[in-house]
């Protein structure tokens, strides 16, 4: 019988009804020490058995000296018919450690996955910044601070505690720890710090406990350290937790760098927007002007369509409406180049056709592959109140004349794309506007706007809608047409939309033709 018990891998102890040891095997004696027959179990064995109730609930950590120290066991209590009790105990230390490791790994992966999804959900820099601090405070830290440096001002720190919003603090210096880690680019771990030492290391806004650990992790991108993440908690960090923090910091750095690059692009776009937004229309003698512009790119106010009215010292005024190939920032940059060339040409005594020829030659200098279509007009008020307009065009939709009786006439102007070919030829024409007549220039973003059924707005509908605008000033007409084109789109994507109108000013007491 004893030999059979000693061959088992589990510890076995048999106690009589009085609680004294009847029999035990070698595994039990090795794990639990003193188990002499005829006597109660020793202190170590008794502690384990007392912590184990009926049904095999876990015994927890065994205490005592020898080989049982630190062991984790499960036990089953088996009552016998004669009143004795057989205990079967199993050392599950390795099994439990494996389970704990798997659980911790699952928790680690879950945290990193949740944090990555949250951080990738926005490109707003401030939102990403605060989210990084909050996620860390809800995860491996009791408090977290994310400090970022920029060339535009002092360092700013986002501070968060579990369950709360992030607070943003501007402070100089940023703390000895973050400043040093930014310079070295290496992680620092400071266990069991006093509050005084922790405050010296940490950025402003963190509240160190009576005793705590601080971890400072660099946030790196493209070979440089642009920020530091500071984690503070009461308990020290083990190596597995430090690996988790490093992985998390890498994800935070990638998200913040993406948001920083996006913010830089937004700032660049904003500067372009400020420089390239259509200027206010000046007063041109004998005329009334109106213009509208709607950019194609959602959330942007810049694009490839443009209009401008320029003062020409020798001839009075010149107006331009154009459409640069493409849209967005690239088109806006090319638009800036076109407009600058036109402003330079306005200083010289040139006809509209000569201006187009000069612009074509200017744009062909360089190899950017861009081109533009446009219409240029030069208005000349006449003594009878009418306005003579000399027009020239390069590859652009035909201007439309709205007569005061509601008649709409297209002005066909042959001409090649501007900036595409050497020796391009451009057509010209002359139009006389009687008082109340108006000339409208537009881009193909209006005529090529497609509705839900795929049908384009088209020149024919544009002419009909213009006729319905008879009697309206040009500013109201262009806004009305732009609105009708957008309604035709019904929320669909569209190209840039621009329209410009010039009207021969009605004389005092003048009435619309019936």
Beta strands, then each sheet from edge to edge (+ up, - down):
strand 1: 11-15
strand 2: 21-24
strand 3: 58-61
strand 4: 72-79
strand 5: 85-91
strand 6: 143-150
strand 7: 153-161
strand 8: 167-170
strand 9: 188-194
strand 10: 211-221
strand 11: 224-233
strand 12: 287-294
strand 13: 305-312
strand 14: 316-324
strand 15: 372-381
strand 16: 387-394
strand 17: 399-402
strand 18: 408-411
strand 19: 427-433
strand 20: 438-442
strand 21: 497-504
sheet 1: 2+ 1- 5+ 4- 3+
sheet 2: 8+ 7- 6+ 11- 10+ 9-
sheet 3: 12+ 21- 20+ 17- 18+
sheet 4: 13+ 14- 15+ 16- 19+
end
